[in-house]
Amino acid sequence: MIEQYGWSDTLRLAFEPHARAGHVPGRIVVQQREAHLVATAGGNLSARLSGRLRHEAREAGHPAAGDWVALSVKAGEDKATIHAVLPRRTAFVRRAADSVQTLQVIAANIDVVFVVTSMNADLNPRRLERFLAAAWQSGARPVVVLTKSDLCEQPESLAAEIATLAAGCPVLVVSARQDHGLGGLRDHIAPGETCVLIGSSGVGKSTLVNALLGEERMATQDIRAADAKGRHTTSHRQLVLLPGGGMILDTPGIREVGLVEADEGLSTVFDDIENLALNCRFRNCGHSSEPGCAVHAALDEGTLDAGRWAHFQKLSQELASSALMKSQVVHEVERRRLALLQKTYRTSKRDLRSL
């Protein structure tokens, strides 16, 4: 059973130290707040973190859907304890909207990120750019999926517009209701590969999973008629096996993705702006009022969209601010560590003198 979820010789080699400790391997297929559902060679188990791993997770982050973990299992029980997480090949990560330090792994060990948005009034190019930057940074292959094409008068024309900001990744037009484009979607899910659906609530992620499964396994809801925005349906992250041998991970809708160390992803999504900047007269051009600025020339000529340029600046500033605050946090942690060492040293020295 575990081979169905992607267990391989490479993972078996990485797991050897844990095997010597008497642990068994498993993959998190349902991520929940307290206990995760983990697929193992002996079947699915409900697993909680060990006390040590729970403490370490405060710094390194909690295990996520798609993670391979080391478990201890008592004979005859369907419960287990997670003691370690194997190194991740790839991960889709976001920064929590209300925190610079708190990072959230949405999906681990993925091969394809389907960035899903619907072709209705809720389509937001700026949000799509942000999602794509995180997708490229994940290490997986991004694919843009435009759902509910039956609600759009000119879906192919809109898809062509989206393709101009998709940084060269495939753009698929899909309608689950009309069974349109699903074959193209399946073509991107190879046997043994893990895909994740990322997007806002109501864009049709769970509907896509049901269509690929050929059954109504995931709960779905209609979007709100008033503003075309979605309702939360999926409440947890769940990895499911597909008939073709691949796996797909459904996730709750997310309205915002705070970028985390996504310089490469940002450069990929905005490669047109990066290339323009190379043509500026001055190497350190700030793209404000400098003479010979290729970026401003493109803005004046209308070949660079002003909204796209503004969003690039916003995301660049966000990454710079995040990096600065992270550096300050690391510095403060190190300062406290050194202060604690000094205090321990003074205490031990005082105790020696009293002997």
C-alpha positions in Angstrom: 0.0 0.0 0.0 2.8 2.4 0.9 4.2 2.1 -2.6 1.0 3.6 -4.0 1.8 6.8 -2.1 5.3 7.1 -3.7 7.5 5.1 -1.4 10.8 4.6 -3.2 14.4 3.2 -2.8 15.6 6.8 -2.2 13.2 7.2 0.7 14.0 3.7 2.0 17.7 4.7 2.1 16.9 8.0 3.9 14.8 6.1 6.4 17.4 3.6 7.5 18.4 5.4 10.7 14.8 5.4 11.8 14.3 1.7 10.8 17.2 0.9 13.1 15.4 2.7 15.9 12.4 0.4 15.4 10.2 2.9 13.6 8.1 2.3 10.5 7.6 4.7 7.6 4.3 6.4 6.6 3.0 9.4 4.6 0.6 11.9 6.0 -2.5 11.7 3.8 -4.9 13.8 6.0 -3.5 16.8 7.9 -5.6 17.9 10.9 -5.0 20.0 13.9 -4.4 17.2 16.5 -4.1 13.8 14.9 -3.0 13.1 11.3 -4.1 10.2 9.2 -1.0 8.4 8.0 -0.7 5.7 5.3 1.6 2.8 6.2 2.4 -0.6 4.8 -0.1 -2.0 7.3 -2.9 0.4 6.6 -4.0 3.9 7.7 -3.2 5.0 11.2 -4.2 7.9 13.4 -0.9 9.5 14.5 0.0 12.3 17.0 3.4 14.0 17.4 5.8 12.8 20.1 6.5 15.4 22.8 10.0 16.0 21.5 8.8 16.5 18.0 6.0 18.8 19.1 8.6 21.0 20.9 10.9 21.0 17.9 8.0 21.9 15.6 7.7 25.3 17.3 10.9 26.3 15.5 11.0 24.0 12.4 7.2 23.8 11.7 4.7 21.0 12.0 4.5 18.0 9.7 2.3 18.7 6.7 0.2 16.7 4.2 2.5 14.8 1.9 5.3 14.5 4.5 7.0 11.1 5.0 7.4 10.4 8.7 8.8 7.9 11.2 6.3 6.2 13.4 6.2 4.0 16.4 3.2 1.6 16.4 2.0 -0.7 19.2 1.0 -4.1 18.1 -2.8 -4.5 17.6 -3.5 -0.8 17.7 -4.6 1.6 14.9 -2.8 4.6 16.6 0.8 5.7 16.3 3.3 8.3 17.4 5.2 10.5 14.9 8.9 10.8 16.0 10.5 12.4 12.9 9.9 13.9 9.5 12.1 12.9 6.5 13.7 15.7 4.5 11.3 17.2 2.0 12.1 17.2 -1.8 9.8 20.2 -2.4 7.3 22.2 -0.4 4.7 24.9 -1.0 5.2 27.3 1.8 3.5 30.5 2.8 4.1 33.1 5.6 1.1 33.5 7.9 -0.7 36.7 7.1 -0.4 38.0 10.6 3.2 37.0 11.3 6.7 37.4 9.8 8.1 34.4 11.7 5.3 31.9 11.4 5.7 29.8 8.3 3.0 27.3 7.1 3.8 24.3 4.8 0.7 23.8 2.7 2.0 20.7 0.9 5.2 18.6 1.0 7.0 16.4 -1.5 4.9 17.6 -4.4 5.7 17.3 -8.1 3.0 19.7 -9.6 1.3 22.8 -8.2 -2.0 23.4 -9.9 -2.7 27.1 -9.3 -6.5 27.2 -9.6 -8.7 30.3 -10.3 -12.1 30.5 -11.7 -13.0 32.4 -14.9 -15.7 34.6 -13.2 -15.7 37.9 -11.4 -13.4 36.6 -8.7 -10.4 36.2 -11.1 -7.6 38.4 -9.8 -4.4 38.6 -11.9 -2.4 40.2 -9.0 -3.3 37.3 -6.7 -2.4 34.9 -9.4 1.1 36.4 -9.7 1.6 36.0 -6.0 0.5 32.4 -6.0 2.7 31.7 -9.0 5.8 33.2 -7.3 5.2 30.8 -4.4 4.6 27.9 -6.7 7.8 28.4 -8.7 9.7 28.7 -5.4 8.3 25.4 -4.1 10.5 23.4 -6.5 7.5 21.7 -8.2 6.1 22.4 -11.7 3.4 25.1 -11.7 0.3 24.8 -13.9 -2.4 27.4 -14.1 -5.9 25.9 -14.1 -8.7 28.3 -15.1 -12.0 26.7 -14.0 -15.7 27.3 -14.7 -15.0 28.3 -18.3 -18.7 27.8 -18.9 -19.3 31.1 -16.9 -17.0 33.1 -19.2 -18.1 34.5 -22.5 -14.6 34.4 -24.1 -12.6 31.8 -22.2 -9.8 31.4 -24.8 -9.3 35.1 -25.0 -9.0 35.4 -21.2 -6.7 32.4 -21.1 -4.4 34.1 -23.6 -4.2 37.2 -21.3 -3.4 35.1 -18.3 -0.7 33.3 -20.2 1.2 36.6 -20.6 1.8 36.7 -16.8 2.1 32.9 -16.2 5.9 32.9 -16.7 5.8 30.2 -19.4 3.9 27.6 -17.4 1.0 25.8 -19.0 -2.5 27.4 -18.8 -5.4 25.0 -18.9 -9.1 26.0 -19.5 -11.4 23.6 -17.6 -15.1 23.2 -17.0 -16.0 20.3 -14.7 -19.7 20.9 -15.3 -19.3 20.5 -19.1 -16.5 17.9 -18.8 -14.2 20.2 -20.8 -10.4 20.3 -20.4 -10.2 17.4 -17.9 -8.1 15.3 -20.2 -5.5 18.0 -20.4 -5.5 18.2 -16.6 -4.9 14.4 -16.3 -2.0 14.7 -18.7 -0.1 16.6 -16.1 -0.5 13.9 -13.4 2.0 11.2 -14.0 1.8 7.8 -12.2 3.6 8.1 -8.9 3.6 11.9 -8.8 1.9 14.1 -6.2 0.0 17.2 -7.3 -1.5 19.9 -5.1 -4.4 22.2 -5.8 -3.8 25.8 -4.6 -6.4 28.6 -4.8 -9.1 30.6 -3.2 -12.3 29.2 -1.8 -15.0 28.4 -4.4 -12.7 28.1 -7.4 -13.7 24.5 -7.8 -10.7 22.6 -6.4 -12.8 19.9 -4.7 -15.0 19.7 -7.8 -11.9 18.9 -9.9 -10.9 16.2 -7.5 -14.3 14.6 -7.8 -14.1 14.8 -11.6 -10.7 13.1 -11.6 -11.9 10.5 -9.2 -15.1 9.8 -11.1 -17.1 10.0 -7.9 -18.5 12.6 -5.5 -16.1 12.1 -2.6 -15.2 15.7 -1.7 -17.9 18.1 -0.4 -18.6 21.1 -2.6 -20.6 24.3 -2.5 -21.8 26.9 -5.0 -20.2 30.3 -5.0 -22.1 33.3 -3.7 -24.2 34.9 -6.3 -23.8 38.4 -4.9 -20.0 38.7 -5.4 -18.9 35.5 -7.2 -16.7 34.7 -4.2 -16.4 31.2 -2.8 -17.4 29.6 0.4 -15.0 27.4 2.5 -15.9 23.7 1.9 -12.6 21.8 2.4 -11.6 22.1 6.1 -8.4 20.0 6.0 -5.6 19.0 3.6 -6.2 15.5 2.1 -4.1 13.4 -0.3 -6.1 11.0 -2.4 -5.1 8.3 -4.9 -6.3 8.8 -8.5 -7.3 6.0 -10.8 -4.3 6.7 -13.1 -1.8 6.0 -10.3 -1.0 9.6 -9.4 -2.0 11.5 -6.2 -3.7 14.8 -5.7 -3.9 16.9 -2.6 -7.0 19.0 -2.0 -6.5 22.1 0.3 -8.7 24.6 2.0 -9.1 27.9 0.1 -6.5 30.6 0.8 -7.0 34.2 -0.1 -3.5 35.4 0.5 0.0 33.9 0.3 2.7 35.6 2.2 5.9 35.0 0.2 8.8 33.3 2.0 12.4 33.7 0.6 10.8 33.6 -2.9 13.3 35.7 -4.8 13.8 33.1 -7.5 10.0 32.6 -7.8 9.5 36.3 -8.1 12.2 36.7 -10.7 10.6 33.8 -12.8 7.1 35.3 -12.7 8.3 38.8 -13.5 11.1 37.8 -15.9 9.9 40.5 -18.4 10.6 43.2 -15.8 13.9 41.6 -14.9 14.9 41.6 -18.5 13.8 45.2 -19.0 15.9 46.3 -16.1 19.0 44.9 -17.8 18.6 47.5 -20.5 18.6 50.5 -18.1 21.5 53.0 -18.7 22.7 52.6 -15.2 23.4 49.3 -13.5 22.1 50.5 -10.2 19.0 52.2 -11.7 16.3 52.6 -9.1 13.6 52.9 -11.8 12.3 56.2 -10.4 13.6 59.3 -12.2 16.9 58.1 -13.6 17.6 59.0 -17.3 17.7 56.0 -19.6 15.5 53.8 -17.5 14.1 51.0 -19.7 11.4 50.2 -17.2 9.9 53.7 -17.3 10.3 53.8 -21.0 8.2 50.6 -21.3 5.6 52.1 -18.9 5.4 55.3 -21.1 5.0 53.2 -24.3 2.4 51.0 -22.7 4.3 47.8 -23.3 4.5 47.3 -19.5 1.3 47.3 -17.5 1.4 49.8 -14.7 -0.5 47.5 -12.4 1.9 44.7 -13.0 4.9 47.0 -12.3 3.3 48.3 -9.1 2.6 44.7 -7.9 6.2 43.7 -8.6 7.4 46.6 -6.5 5.0 45.6 -3.7 6.1 42.0 -3.7 9.8 43.0 -3.8 9.4 45.3 -0.8 7.5 42.6 1.0 10.4 40.1 0.5 13.0 42.7 1.5 11.0 43.6 4.7 10.5 39.9 5.5 14.2 39.2 5.1 15.2 42.1 7.3 12.8 41.2 10.1 13.9 37.5 9.9 17.5 38.7 10.3 16.5 40.7 13.4 14.7 37.8 14.9 17.7 35.5 14.3 19.9 38.1 15.9 17.7 38.4 19.0 17.5 34.6 19.4 21.3 34.4 19.3 21.6 37.3 21.7 19.4 35.5 24.2 21.3 32.3 23.7 24.6 33.9 24.5 23.1 35.7 27.5 21.8 32.4 28.9 25.3 30.8 28.4 26.9 33.7 30.2 24.4 33.4 33.1 25.0 29.7 33.3 28.8 30.2 33.3 28.6 32.9 36.1 26.4 30.6 38.2 28.7 27.6 37.8 31.7 29.8 38.6 30.0 31.1 41.8 29.1 27.6 42.8 32.7 26.5 42.4 33.9 29.3 44.6 31.5 28.3 47.4 33.0 24.8 47.6 
